[in-house]
Amino acid sequence: MRAGANLALAVIFTTCAMLVPVASAATRAQACLTYGCDPARHASFEAGGTFASPGKYLDVALGAAVRGAPLFLPDWKFKQGPHAGETRNLLLVTTSANRVYAFAEESLLRGKRTPLWSRSVGTPSENGCSNLPPPPIGISSTPVLDPARRLAFVLAMVDDGSRSLRCFDVSRKSGAHIYGRATYYIDALDLDTGAIVARAPLDDRGRAHRPTFDANLVDQRGGLNLVNGWLYAVFGGLYYHDLCAYHGWVVAIDSHRLARQAFFPLTRRLLGGGAWGPGGAAAASDGTVYVATGGASTSRDRPGPDRVPCEPARAADYADRATYWARLPAGIHPGDQGEFFLSVVRLGLELRGSPPTPELRALDWFQPEDAESLNAGDFELGSSSPLLIPPVDGRATLVVGAKDGSVFLLDRRKLGRWSPALERIKAFAAGAKGAPAYLRIGNEHLVFVSGSGMPGLICYELEVKNGSPTLVERWNAGAAFGKYSGSPMVAKTGRSATVWIVDAGGDFSKPGVLRAYNAANGKLLFDSSRRSSDDLGPVPRFPNLGFRGRSVIVGTMKGFACYRLAAGK
């Protein structure tokens, strides 16, 4: 483990049992309105102070998994409903059972679990053959808040109740799962009462020369983003092992007219190209968004009627991967043909025609030069989400991971298409997964990247040497993280900071482990498995974290757990 000596920081995974604050005065907590508390997905948060002793203080059972990150809105002034006239620190939590909850931080700190309000947004799917076991599948992504309009936006898979489909899970031990056809609905909820102010199904009217969006084949794990009045959602493959003829998608939704939507397929004549990293689309200040994608296939999997009910769909135009690569014309690359698998894609939204119709267009893209071999090994970029780093010495970059354990540093103003990345580091024994996090302290630009296998978590410093950006390792955790571990999140508390992550192996009978590290030297400061009172309990795959005030909230398979921030040591 290598450490820098001049950084007054602490990265810490903590649970707080005592309610005694430290001597330093608390500051006003930052709002966290979207995944990573920032449209660029920085995943850092200004906490409202710390407590003297770490430890878990509360479990809240909601009867279903919390897959998206909880969001936080401090000093919310209620204007209507039963809490009109009150001011509360608001925590918004969603579940896979398609329920949305609002809690008051003050009540949770006193051990009170009653929400301010809750709302159902439809019947979730009981599909038991998905990449998101176990069912139900409802709200799987992080929502987004718009306090200026007093709204929360959530995207949910809703079952039509027909019970017309059945499948067997991968183990074939639990019998057939019976469920209905699905539709994704975007809902706008009133933050005061939870009332549904507006809603619309995702309805792709279809276009010539491209696939048509099918909600029954895709899942929606990446966090929603709100950019210049437009919501962005990304989609990957729904069924385990990516069975069925799905395409990855980016969908833009007008937040003022939810039925006004634009659909962009990430593959066209190929299949796959799913976007499923937790951060979804990362947004730049110019309104463009960046999305990382998974691998592609060239023929429809045919598992048989007793396995997965793949919809009748056009198979890919190529019999196998080798045929596809052999038929590529000289000097032409997949992105030139709109095949954005294993890529980072920059998209822009345009209004075209009369009346103006929204259209998403690919403005730039990056695809590794060894995409053919990476794709054959299922070593995709879609397991991660892009992190947009503010310009350093005039160089604007992004960081994204891949399933082969690589970390890519790209010039986000010129992604490079088929050219080499600015830097590619083989960082992890297994895959680099989840969304990286960014923190600036003085002139130091720190990037935290997680992955499965050794070393689990790495802290890099982004430096510009002779005009060229580079990632310099500061320290690593030196621990083999599980296959389905979460993403790092950073809590800043005055001159120190705390970085949180959950180690998870995907066994729902075993608890996840919440850990914390000192950011200056990588010293392990907290491990929730060392004390029974700090036990986290089972967590979903790729568990998400949320910050509120002086606490960290972790989604679990049954609800969420609350841990108090403590000062770094």
Buried (B, 14 or more C-beta within 10 A) or exposed (E): BEBBEEBEBBBBBBBBBEEEBBEEEBBEBBBBBBBBBBBBBBBBBBBBBBBBBBBBBBBBEBEBBBBBBBBBBBEBEBBEBEBEEBEBBBBBBBBBBBBBBBBBBEBBBEEEEEBBBBBBBBBBBBBBBBBBBBBBBBBBBBBBBBEEBBBBBBBBBBBBEEEEBBBBBBEEEEEBBEBBBBBBBBBBBBBBBBEBBBBBBBEBEEEEEBBEBBBBBBBBBBBBBBBEEBBBBBBBBBBBEBBBBBBBBBBBBBBEEBEBBBBBBBBBBBBBBBBBBBBBBBBBEEEBBBBBBBBBBBBBBEBEEEBBBBEEBEBBBBEEBEEBBEEBEEEEBBBEBBBBBBBBBBBBBEEEEEEEEBBBEBEBBBBBBBBBEBBEEBBBBBBBBBBBBEEBEEBBBBBBBBBBBBBBBBBBBEBBEBEEBBBBBEBBBBBBBBBBBBBBBEEBBBBBBBBBBBBBBBBBBBBBEEEEBBBEBBBBBEBBBBBBBBBBBBBBBBEBBBBBBBBBBBEBEEBBBBBBBBBBBBBBBBBBBEBEEBBBBBBBBBBBBBBBBBBBBBBBBBBBBBBBBBBBE
